[in-house]
Amino acid sequence: MDDKRLQGQKNKKFYTVKEFYAEIGGVVTKSQIYRLIKQGDIPTRKIGSKLVLSAEWVNDFLNAPFTDERKGA
């Protein structure tokens, strides 16, 4: 990741759904992200007509350790 992008992320307060989608590399569709938002699994705030995610939540999500969801199944 280049220095300008890192600097911009440090000052970033919010991500749009499109930006979050790009950050996670398209692992899920934007429709799936909106579904998770509607279910309350992804916290958002509305600014005007735009849904935004807090940069703090996005960074925590991206840096969280992976867990094995199959345990106990």
The 8 nearest C-alpha neighbors of each residue, nearest first, counted from 0:
[[1, 2, 4, 5, 3, 6, 8, 7],
 [0, 2, 4, 3, 5, 6, 7, 8],
 [1, 3, 5, 4, 6, 0, 7, 8],
 [4, 2, 6, 5, 1, 7, 0, 8],
 [3, 5, 7, 6, 2, 1, 8, 0],
 [6, 4, 2, 8, 7, 3, 9, 1],
 [7, 5, 3, 9, 4, 8, 2, 10],
 [6, 8, 4, 10, 5, 9, 11, 3],
 [7, 9, 11, 5, 10, 6, 4, 54],
 [10, 8, 6, 7, 11, 5, 12, 4],
 [11, 9, 7, 8, 12, 6, 5, 54],
 [10, 12, 8, 9, 13, 7, 54, 14],
 [11, 13, 54, 53, 10, 14, 55, 8],
 [14, 12, 53, 54, 52, 11, 51, 15],
 [15, 13, 52, 51, 18, 54, 19, 53],
 [14, 16, 51, 18, 17, 19, 52, 50],
 [15, 17, 19, 18, 20, 14, 51, 50],
 [16, 18, 20, 15, 19, 21, 29, 14],
 [19, 17, 21, 15, 20, 16, 14, 22],
 [20, 18, 22, 16, 21, 17, 14, 15],
 [19, 21, 17, 18, 23, 22, 25, 16],
 [20, 22, 18, 24, 19, 23, 25, 17],
 [23, 21, 19, 24, 20, 18, 25, 61],
 [24, 22, 20, 21, 25, 26, 19, 61],
 [23, 25, 21, 22, 26, 20, 27, 19],
 [24, 26, 27, 20, 23, 21, 28, 22],
 [27, 25, 24, 23, 28, 20, 21, 29],
 [28, 26, 25, 31, 29, 32, 20, 23],
 [29, 27, 31, 30, 25, 32, 26, 20],
 [28, 30, 32, 31, 33, 20, 27, 16],
 [31, 29, 33, 28, 32, 34, 27, 35],
 [30, 32, 34, 28, 29, 33, 35, 27],
 [31, 33, 29, 35, 34, 30, 36, 28],
 [32, 34, 36, 30, 31, 35, 37, 29],
 [33, 35, 31, 37, 36, 32, 30, 38],
 [36, 34, 38, 32, 40, 37, 33, 41],
 [35, 37, 41, 33, 39, 34, 38, 40],
 [36, 38, 34, 39, 35, 33, 40, 41],
 [39, 37, 35, 36, 40, 34, 41, 33],
 [38, 40, 36, 37, 41, 35, 42, 43],
 [39, 41, 35, 38, 36, 42, 37, 34],
 [42, 40, 36, 39, 35, 43, 38, 32],
 [43, 41, 39, 36, 40, 52, 44, 53],
 [44, 42, 52, 51, 50, 41, 45, 36],
 [43, 45, 51, 50, 52, 46, 42, 53],
 [44, 46, 50, 49, 47, 51, 48, 43],
 [47, 45, 49, 48, 50, 44, 51, 43],
 [48, 46, 49, 45, 50, 44, 51, 15],
 [47, 49, 46, 45, 50, 51, 44, 15],
 [50, 48, 46, 45, 47, 51, 15, 44],
 [49, 51, 45, 44, 43, 46, 15, 48],
 [52, 50, 15, 44, 43, 14, 13, 45],
 [53, 51, 43, 14, 13, 15, 54, 44],
 [52, 54, 13, 55, 56, 12, 14, 57],
 [53, 55, 13, 57, 12, 56, 14, 58],
 [54, 56, 58, 53, 57, 59, 12, 13],
 [57, 55, 59, 53, 54, 58, 60, 52],
 [58, 56, 54, 60, 59, 55, 61, 53],
 [59, 57, 61, 55, 60, 56, 54, 62],
 [60, 58, 56, 62, 57, 61, 63, 55],
 [61, 59, 57, 63, 58, 62, 56, 55],
 [60, 62, 58, 59, 63, 57, 23, 22],
 [61, 63, 59, 60, 58, 64, 57, 65],
 [64, 62, 60, 61, 59, 65, 58, 66],
 [65, 63, 62, 66, 61, 60, 59, 67],
 [64, 66, 63, 67, 68, 62, 61, 60],
 [67, 65, 68, 64, 69, 70, 63, 71],
 [66, 68, 69, 70, 65, 71, 64, 72],
 [67, 69, 70, 66, 72, 71, 65, 64],
 [68, 70, 72, 67, 71, 66, 65, 64],
 [71, 69, 72, 68, 67, 66, 65, 64],
 [70, 72, 69, 68, 67, 66, 65, 64],
 [71, 69, 70, 68, 67, 66, 65, 64]]
